[in-house]
Amino acid sequence: MANLGQKPLIVGEKMILRPFKYDDLPYMEECLKDSEV
């Protein structure tokens, strides 16, 4: 079973995928309100 207590960083050639932070919420909300997203 996976340990969900630790969230990994996924590092690629052009990006880094990381767990969400509280400061990300306004940007996420803006994206979710966009009907084209």
CHARMM-style PDB file with segment names, atoms N, HN, CA, C and O in Angstrom:
ATOM      1  N   MET     1       0.847  -1.181   0.000  1.00  0.00      PROA
ATOM      2  CA  MET     1       0.000   0.000   0.000  1.00  0.00      PROA
ATOM      3  C   MET     1       0.890   1.241   0.000  1.00  0.00      PROA
ATOM      4  O   MET     1       1.913   1.281   0.685  1.00  0.00      PROA
ATOM      5  N   ALA     2       0.500   2.233  -0.759  1.00  0.00      PROA
ATOM      6  HN  ALA     2      -0.330   2.201  -1.315  1.00  0.00      PROA
ATOM      7  CA  ALA     2       1.277   3.470  -0.880  1.00  0.00      PROA
ATOM      8  C   ALA     2       1.181   4.302   0.396  1.00  0.00      PROA
ATOM      9  O   ALA     2       0.125   4.368   1.025  1.00  0.00      PROA
ATOM     10  N   ASN     3       2.286   4.931   0.770  1.00  0.00      PROA
ATOM     11  HN  ASN     3       3.144   4.878   0.259  1.00  0.00      PROA
ATOM     12  CA  ASN     3       2.318   5.846   1.907  1.00  0.00      PROA
ATOM     13  C   ASN     3       1.916   7.227   1.408  1.00  0.00      PROA
ATOM     14  O   ASN     3       2.715   7.904   0.760  1.00  0.00      PROA
ATOM     15  N   LEU     4       0.703   7.652   1.696  1.00  0.00      PROA
ATOM     16  HN  LEU     4       0.054   7.102   2.222  1.00  0.00      PROA
ATOM     17  CA  LEU     4       0.216   8.943   1.224  1.00  0.00      PROA
ATOM     18  C   LEU     4       0.603  10.092   2.146  1.00  0.00      PROA
ATOM     19  O   LEU     4       0.253  11.242   1.878  1.00  0.00      PROA
ATOM     20  N   GLY     5       1.317   9.801   3.221  1.00  0.00      PROA
ATOM     21  HN  GLY     5       1.602   8.867   3.438  1.00  0.00      PROA
ATOM     22  CA  GLY     5       1.768  10.840   4.129  1.00  0.00      PROA
ATOM     23  C   GLY     5       2.892  11.679   3.549  1.00  0.00      PROA
ATOM     24  O   GLY     5       3.068  12.837   3.928  1.00  0.00      PROA
ATOM     25  N   GLN     6       3.653  11.100   2.631  1.00  0.00      PROA
ATOM     26  HN  GLN     6       3.510  10.159   2.323  1.00  0.00      PROA
ATOM     27  CA  GLN     6       4.734  11.829   1.980  1.00  0.00      PROA
ATOM     28  C   GLN     6       4.369  12.020   0.521  1.00  0.00      PROA
ATOM     29  O   GLN     6       4.049  11.060  -0.181  1.00  0.00      PROA
ATOM     30  N   LYS     7       4.418  13.249   0.075  1.00  0.00      PROA
ATOM     31  HN  LYS     7       4.678  14.029   0.645  1.00  0.00      PROA
ATOM     32  CA  LYS     7       4.051  13.563  -1.303  1.00  0.00      PROA
ATOM     33  C   LYS     7       5.321  13.883  -2.085  1.00  0.00      PROA
ATOM     34  O   LYS     7       6.078  14.772  -1.694  1.00  0.00      PROA
ATOM     35  N   PRO     8       5.560  13.178  -3.173  1.00  0.00      PROA
ATOM     36  CA  PRO     8       6.806  13.357  -3.915  1.00  0.00      PROA
ATOM     37  C   PRO     8       6.777  14.568  -4.838  1.00  0.00      PROA
ATOM     38  O   PRO     8       5.711  15.056  -5.215  1.00  0.00      PROA
ATOM     39  N   LEU     9       7.949  15.037  -5.190  1.00  0.00      PROA
ATOM     40  HN  LEU     9       8.814  14.641  -4.884  1.00  0.00      PROA
ATOM     41  CA  LEU     9       8.111  15.997  -6.278  1.00  0.00      PROA
ATOM     42  C   LEU     9       8.367  15.179  -7.529  1.00  0.00      PROA
ATOM     43  O   LEU     9       9.101  14.192  -7.488  1.00  0.00      PROA
ATOM     44  N   ILE    10       7.776  15.576  -8.627  1.00  0.00      PROA
ATOM     45  HN  ILE    10       7.180  16.378  -8.661  1.00  0.00      PROA
ATOM     46  CA  ILE    10       8.044  14.934  -9.905  1.00  0.00      PROA
ATOM     47  C   ILE    10       8.728  15.980 -10.768  1.00  0.00      PROA
ATOM     48  O   ILE    10       8.123  16.991 -11.126  1.00  0.00      PROA
ATOM     49  N   VAL    11       9.977  15.741 -11.097  1.00  0.00      PROA
ATOM     50  HN  VAL    11      10.468  14.920 -10.805  1.00  0.00      PROA
ATOM     51  CA  VAL    11      10.777  16.711 -11.830  1.00  0.00      PROA
ATOM     52  C   VAL    11      10.959  16.221 -13.259  1.00  0.00      PROA
ATOM     53  O   VAL    11      11.452  15.118 -13.496  1.00  0.00      PROA
ATOM     54  N   GLY    12      10.554  17.057 -14.201  1.00  0.00      PROA
ATOM     55  HN  GLY    12      10.153  17.953 -14.008  1.00  0.00      PROA
ATOM     56  CA  GLY    12      10.708  16.731 -15.615  1.00  0.00      PROA
ATOM     57  C   GLY    12      11.621  17.729 -16.292  1.00  0.00      PROA
ATOM     58  O   GLY    12      12.186  18.614 -15.649  1.00  0.00      PROA
ATOM     59  N   GLU    13      11.758  17.578 -17.590  1.00  0.00      PROA
ATOM     60  HN  GLU    13      11.300  16.859 -18.113  1.00  0.00      PROA
ATOM     61  CA  GLU    13      12.645  18.449 -18.349  1.00  0.00      PROA
ATOM     62  C   GLU    13      12.144  19.890 -18.371  1.00  0.00      PROA
ATOM     63  O   GLU    13      12.949  20.820 -18.377  1.00  0.00      PROA
ATOM     64  N   LYS    14      10.813  20.088 -18.382  1.00  0.00      PROA
ATOM     65  HN  LYS    14      10.159  19.332 -18.377  1.00  0.00      PROA
ATOM     66  CA  LYS    14      10.251  21.432 -18.519  1.00  0.00      PROA
ATOM     67  C   LYS    14       9.419  21.881 -17.333  1.00  0.00      PROA
ATOM     68  O   LYS    14       8.906  23.000 -17.343  1.00  0.00      PROA
ATOM     69  N   MET    15       9.265  21.049 -16.309  1.00  0.00      PROA
ATOM     70  HN  MET    15       9.682  20.140 -16.301  1.00  0.00      PROA
ATOM     71  CA  MET    15       8.394  21.426 -15.202  1.00  0.00      PROA
ATOM     72  C   MET    15       8.711  20.638 -13.946  1.00  0.00      PROA
ATOM     73  O   MET    15       9.422  19.634 -13.976  1.00  0.00      PROA
ATOM     74  N   ILE    16       8.165  21.120 -12.848  1.00  0.00      PROA
ATOM     75  HN  ILE    16       7.588  21.936 -12.824  1.00  0.00      PROA
ATOM     76  CA  ILE    16       8.209  20.413 -11.575  1.00  0.00      PROA
ATOM     77  C   ILE    16       6.776  20.305 -11.083  1.00  0.00      PROA
ATOM     78  O   ILE    16       6.087  21.313 -10.930  1.00  0.00      PROA
ATOM     79  N   LEU    17       6.331  19.085 -10.838  1.00  0.00      PROA
ATOM     80  HN  LEU    17       6.891  18.265 -10.963  1.00  0.00      PROA
ATOM     81  CA  LEU    17       4.997  18.857 -10.310  1.00  0.00      PROA
ATOM     82  C   LEU    17       5.146  18.630  -8.812  1.00  0.00      PROA
ATOM     83  O   LEU    17       5.871  17.734  -8.381  1.00  0.00      PROA
ATOM     84  N   ARG    18       4.458  19.442  -8.027  1.00  0.00      PROA
ATOM     85  HN  ARG    18       3.868  20.170  -8.377  1.00  0.00      PROA
ATOM     86  CA  ARG    18       4.575  19.360  -6.569  1.00  0.00      PROA
ATOM     87  C   ARG    18       3.187  19.390  -5.953  1.00  0.00      PROA
ATOM     88  O   ARG    18       2.222  19.761  -6.622  1.00  0.00      PROA
ATOM     89  N   PRO    19       3.072  19.006  -4.689  1.00  0.00      PROA
ATOM     90  CA  PRO    19       1.771  19.107  -4.014  1.00  0.00      PROA
ATOM     91  C   PRO    19       1.309  20.564  -3.963  1.00  0.00      PROA
ATOM     92  O   PRO    19       2.125  21.486  -3.955  1.00  0.00      PROA
ATOM     93  N   PHE    20       0.005  20.754  -3.931  1.00  0.00      PROA
ATOM     94  HN  PHE    20      -0.658  20.005  -3.938  1.00  0.00      PROA
ATOM     95  CA  PHE    20      -0.553  22.099  -3.838  1.00  0.00      PROA
ATOM     96  C   PHE    20      -0.188  22.744  -2.511  1.00  0.00      PROA
ATOM     97  O   PHE    20      -0.037  22.065  -1.495  1.00  0.00      PROA
ATOM     98  N   LYS    21      -0.050  24.064  -2.534  1.00  0.00      PROA
ATOM     99  HN  LYS    21      -0.173  24.615  -3.359  1.00  0.00      PROA
ATOM    100  CA  LYS    21       0.169  24.859  -1.325  1.00  0.00      PROA
ATOM    101  C   LYS    21      -1.019  25.788  -1.149  1.00  0.00      PROA
ATOM    102  O   LYS    21      -1.749  26.055  -2.104  1.00  0.00      PROA
ATOM    103  N   TYR    22      -1.215  26.277   0.057  1.00  0.00      PROA
ATOM    104  HN  TYR    22      -0.622  26.060   0.833  1.00  0.00      PROA
ATOM    105  CA  TYR    22      -2.330  27.184   0.339  1.00  0.00      PROA
ATOM    106  C   TYR    22      -2.288  28.398  -0.587  1.00  0.00      PROA
ATOM    107  O   TYR    22      -3.330  28.869  -1.044  1.00  0.00      PROA
ATOM    108  N   ASP    23      -1.090  28.902  -0.863  1.00  0.00      PROA
ATOM    109  HN  ASP    23      -0.244  28.520  -0.492  1.00  0.00      PROA
ATOM    110  CA  ASP    23      -0.947  30.086  -1.727  1.00  0.00      PROA
ATOM    111  C   ASP    23      -1.365  29.819  -3.173  1.00  0.00      PROA
ATOM    112  O   ASP    23      -1.556  30.762  -3.940  1.00  0.00      PROA
ATOM    113  N   ASP    24      -1.509  28.555  -3.552  1.00  0.00      PROA
ATOM    114  HN  ASP    24      -1.354  27.789  -2.928  1.00  0.00      PROA
ATOM    115  CA  ASP    24      -1.932  28.200  -4.915  1.00  0.00      PROA
ATOM    116  C   ASP    24      -3.436  28.358  -5.114  1.00  0.00      PROA
ATOM    117  O   ASP    24      -3.898  28.421  -6.253  1.00  0.00      PROA
ATOM    118  N   LEU    25      -4.199  28.421  -4.044  1.00  0.00      PROA
ATOM    119  HN  LEU    25      -3.824  28.370  -3.119  1.00  0.00      PROA
ATOM    120  CA  LEU    25      -5.660  28.388  -4.150  1.00  0.00      PROA
ATOM    121  C   LEU    25      -6.262  29.489  -5.021  1.00  0.00      PROA
ATOM    122  O   LEU    25      -7.148  29.181  -5.818  1.00  0.00      PROA
ATOM    123  N   PRO    26      -5.840  30.751  -4.923  1.00  0.00      PROA
ATOM    124  CA  PRO    26      -6.432  31.769  -5.801  1.00  0.00      PROA
ATOM    125  C   PRO    26      -6.216  31.463  -7.287  1.00  0.00      PROA
ATOM    126  O   PRO    26      -7.098  31.711  -8.109  1.00  0.00      PROA
ATOM    127  N   TYR    27      -5.054  30.931  -7.623  1.00  0.00      PROA
ATOM    128  HN  TYR    27      -4.337  30.730  -6.955  1.00  0.00      PROA
ATOM    129  CA  TYR    27      -4.760  30.603  -9.021  1.00  0.00      PROA
ATOM    130  C   TYR    27      -5.582  29.403  -9.486  1.00  0.00      PROA
ATOM    131  O   TYR    27      -6.060  29.367 -10.620  1.00  0.00      PROA
ATOM    132  N   MET    28      -5.740  28.431  -8.604  1.00  0.00      PROA
ATOM    133  HN  MET    28      -5.352  28.460  -7.683  1.00  0.00      PROA
ATOM    134  CA  MET    28      -6.557  27.262  -8.937  1.00  0.00      PROA
ATOM    135  C   MET    28      -8.017  27.671  -9.124  1.00  0.00      PROA
ATOM    136  O   MET    28      -8.687  27.201 -10.043  1.00  0.00      PROA
ATOM    137  N   GLU    29      -8.502  28.544  -8.248  1.00  0.00      PROA
ATOM    138  HN  GLU    29      -7.958  28.926  -7.501  1.00  0.00      PROA
ATOM    139  CA  GLU    29      -9.886  29.010  -8.356  1.00  0.00      PROA
ATOM    140  C   GLU    29     -10.112  29.736  -9.684  1.00  0.00      PROA
ATOM    141  O   GLU    29     -11.137  29.538 -10.337  1.00  0.00      PROA
ATOM    142  N   GLU    30      -9.159  30.569 -10.077  1.00  0.00      PROA
ATOM    143  HN  GLU    30      -8.326  30.729  -9.546  1.00  0.00      PROA
ATOM    144  CA  GLU    30      -9.267  31.288 -11.343  1.00  0.00      PROA
ATOM    145  C   GLU    30      -9.344  30.305 -12.520  1.00  0.00      PROA
ATOM    146  O   GLU    30     -10.145  30.491 -13.436  1.00  0.00      PROA
ATOM    147  N   CYS    31      -8.526  29.279 -12.490  1.00  0.00      PROA
ATOM    148  HN  CYS    31      -7.876  29.128 -11.745  1.00  0.00      PROA
ATOM    149  CA  CYS    31      -8.550  28.273 -13.563  1.00  0.00      PROA
ATOM    150  C   CYS    31      -9.863  27.506 -13.575  1.00  0.00      PROA
ATOM    151  O   CYS    31     -10.414  27.238 -14.642  1.00  0.00      PROA
ATOM    152  N   LEU    32     -10.367  27.152 -12.405  1.00  0.00      PROA
ATOM    153  HN  LEU    32      -9.919  27.369 -11.538  1.00  0.00      PROA
ATOM    154  CA  LEU    32     -11.603  26.369 -12.331  1.00  0.00      PROA
ATOM    155  C   LEU    32     -12.822  27.160 -12.791  1.00  0.00      PROA
ATOM    156  O   LEU    32     -13.803  26.576 -13.251  1.00  0.00      PROA
ATOM    157  N   LYS    33     -12.767  28.477 -12.671  1.00  0.00      PROA
ATOM    158  HN  LYS    33     -11.970  28.952 -12.298  1.00  0.00      PROA
ATOM    159  CA  LYS    33     -13.884  29.314 -13.112  1.00  0.00      PROA
ATOM    160  C   LYS    33     -13.865  29.567 -14.618  1.00  0.00      PROA
ATOM    161  O   LYS    33     -14.856  30.026 -15.186  1.00  0.00      PROA
ATOM    162  N   ASP    34     -12.745  29.269 -15.258  1.00  0.00      PROA
ATOM    163  HN  ASP    34     -11.940  28.897 -14.797  1.00  0.00      PROA
ATOM    164  CA  ASP    34     -12.617  29.485 -16.703  1.00  0.00      PROA
ATOM    165  C   ASP    34     -13.332  28.359 -17.443  1.00  0.00      PROA
ATOM    166  O   ASP    34     -12.965  27.193 -17.302  1.00  0.00      PROA
ATOM    167  N   SER    35     -14.339  28.697 -18.223  1.00  0.00      PROA
ATOM    168  HN  SER    35     -14.638  29.645 -18.338  1.00  0.00      PROA
ATOM    169  CA  SER    35     -15.144  27.678 -18.908  1.00  0.00      PROA
ATOM    170  C   SER    35     -14.364  26.930 -19.987  1.00  0.00      PROA
ATOM    171  O   SER    35     -14.794  25.862 -20.421  1.00  0.00      PROA
ATOM    172  N   GLU    36     -13.245  27.462 -20.422  1.00  0.00      PROA
ATOM    173  HN  GLU    36     -12.896  28.330 -20.070  1.00  0.00      PROA
ATOM    174  CA  GLU    36     -12.450  26.804 -21.456  1.00  0.00      PROA
ATOM    175  C   GLU    36     -11.407  25.850 -20.893  1.00  0.00      PROA
ATOM    176  O   GLU    36     -10.742  25.143 -21.649  1.00  0.00      PROA
ATOM    177  N   VAL    37     -11.262  25.824 -19.600  1.00  0.00      PROA
ATOM    178  HN  VAL    37     -11.802  26.399 -18.985  1.00  0.00      PROA
ATOM    179  CA  VAL    37     -10.252  24.955 -18.986  1.00  0.00      PROA
ATOM    180  C   VAL    37     -10.841  23.594 -18.728  1.00  0.00      PROA
ATOM    181  OT1 VAL    37     -10.154  22.711 -18.214  1.00  0.00      PROA
TER     182      VAL     37
END
